[in-house]
Amino acid sequence: MTRPGRPSAVLQGVAESTVIDKLSPDKLNIFLKHQPRVEKGSIGRFDIQLSGHAHKGQIFPFTLVVSLFYKYMDGFFELGNGSSLYVSRGTGTWGPPIRFLTFPEITVIDFSR
């Protein structure tokens, strides 16, 4: 079931393995996942996971607290077995509309053969 204004491909309440099982290994698999959490059983079954959510902590010293919950806070990570992760710091905020010592970003990713 999708909410109005959301694409029908948005899956909520579905196990990650159910989604990963539908990926074709002979195609480029871009796995969009809001939170930058990586399930070990999924590594090697997608090419790149694109995530956000953590805002790199948004306001120092919350950066330190957020890093306790998220191993991957921002940037590019090689996960192994052909899988990578990119975590965007995002352009906006949550809660108070400010950032302190955590800069926003607009990410451009080019894919080529």
LUMKEPA-303129 format. One record per residue (C-alpha): residue number from 1; x, y, z. Coordinates in Angstrom, 1 decimal, always signed. Example, Ala and Ser with C-alpha at 12.3 -4.5 7.8 and 13.67 -1.06 7.14 Angstrom:
<pts>
1|+12.3|-4.5|+7.8 $
2|+13.7|-1.1|+7.1 $
</pts>
This chain:
<pts>
1|+0.0|+0.0|+0.0 $
2|+1.3|+3.4|-0.9 $
3|+0.5|+6.9|+0.4 $
4|-0.9|+9.5|-2.0 $
5|+2.0|+11.2|-3.8 $
6|+4.4|+8.3|-3.3 $
7|+5.6|+6.0|-6.1 $
8|+4.1|+2.5|-6.1 $
9|+7.6|+1.0|-5.7 $
10|+7.9|+2.3|-2.1 $
11|+7.7|-0.7|+0.2 $
12|+7.0|-0.2|+3.9 $
13|+7.0|-3.0|+6.5 $
14|+8.7|-5.4|+4.1 $
15|+11.7|-7.4|+5.1 $
16|+14.9|-6.2|+3.4 $
17|+15.7|-9.7|+2.2 $
18|+12.3|-9.8|+0.3 $
19|+13.3|-6.7|-1.6 $
20|+16.9|-7.8|-2.2 $
21|+15.7|-11.2|-3.5 $
22|+13.9|-9.5|-6.4 $
23|+17.1|-7.8|-7.7 $
24|+18.7|-9.1|-10.8 $
25|+22.5|-9.7|-10.5 $
26|+23.1|-9.0|-14.2 $
27|+21.8|-5.4|-13.8 $
28|+22.9|-2.3|-12.0 $
29|+21.1|-2.5|-8.6 $
30|+20.7|+0.8|-6.8 $
31|+19.2|+0.2|-3.3 $
32|+17.5|+3.2|-1.9 $
33|+17.2|+3.0|+1.9 $
34|+16.4|+5.9|+4.1 $
35|+18.5|+4.9|+7.1 $
36|+22.2|+4.1|+6.5 $
37|+22.0|+0.6|+8.1 $
38|+23.5|-2.3|+6.2 $
39|+22.4|-5.9|+6.7 $
40|+25.3|-8.2|+6.4 $
41|+23.3|-10.7|+4.4 $
42|+22.5|-8.0|+1.7 $
43|+26.2|-7.1|+1.0 $
44|+27.2|-8.3|-2.4 $
45|+23.6|-8.5|-3.6 $
46|+23.3|-4.8|-4.6 $
47|+25.8|-2.4|-6.3 $
48|+25.2|+0.7|-4.3 $
49|+22.9|+1.7|-1.4 $
50|+22.0|+5.3|-1.2 $
51|+20.9|+6.6|+2.2 $
52|+20.5|+9.7|+4.3 $
53|+18.6|+10.1|+7.5 $
54|+21.5|+11.0|+9.9 $
55|+22.1|+14.5|+8.6 $
56|+25.7|+13.9|+9.9 $
57|+24.3|+14.8|+13.3 $
58|+23.0|+18.2|+12.1 $
59|+24.1|+20.1|+15.3 $
60|+27.4|+19.6|+17.1 $
61|+27.6|+17.9|+19.7 $
62|+24.6|+15.8|+18.5 $
63|+27.1|+14.5|+15.9 $
64|+28.7|+12.5|+18.7 $
65|+25.4|+11.1|+19.9 $
66|+24.2|+10.2|+16.4 $
67|+27.5|+8.4|+15.7 $
68|+26.6|+6.0|+18.5 $
69|+23.6|+4.8|+16.5 $
70|+24.9|+5.0|+12.9 $
71|+28.2|+3.4|+11.9 $
72|+27.9|+5.2|+8.5 $
73|+27.1|+8.9|+9.0 $
74|+28.2|+10.5|+5.7 $
75|+30.2|+9.8|+2.7 $
76|+31.2|+6.8|+0.5 $
77|+32.0|+3.4|+1.9 $
78|+33.1|+0.2|+0.1 $
79|+31.2|-2.6|+1.9 $
80|+32.9|-5.5|+0.0 $
81|+31.7|-8.2|-2.5 $
82|+30.9|-5.4|-5.0 $
83|+28.6|-3.4|-2.8 $
84|+29.1|+0.2|-1.8 $
85|+27.2|+2.7|+0.4 $
86|+26.8|+6.4|+0.0 $
87|+25.2|+8.4|+2.8 $
88|+24.2|+12.0|+2.1 $
89|+24.3|+14.7|+4.7 $
90|+21.2|+16.1|+3.1 $
91|+20.2|+19.6|+2.3 $
92|+17.8|+20.2|+5.1 $
93|+17.2|+19.6|+8.8 $
94|+14.9|+17.9|+11.2 $
95|+13.6|+19.5|+14.4 $
96|+15.2|+22.9|+14.7 $
97|+15.8|+24.5|+11.3 $
98|+19.6|+25.0|+11.9 $
99|+22.9|+23.3|+11.3 $
100|+26.0|+23.8|+13.4 $
101|+29.4|+22.5|+12.2 $
102|+27.7|+20.0|+9.8 $
103|+27.4|+21.3|+6.3 $
104|+24.5|+20.4|+4.0 $
105|+25.2|+18.8|+0.6 $
106|+23.6|+18.2|-2.8 $
107|+24.9|+14.9|-4.1 $
108|+25.4|+14.2|-7.8 $
109|+26.2|+10.6|-8.7 $
110|+27.2|+9.7|-12.3 $
111|+27.0|+6.1|-13.3 $
112|+29.0|+4.9|-16.3 $
113|+29.8|+1.5|-17.9 $
</pts>
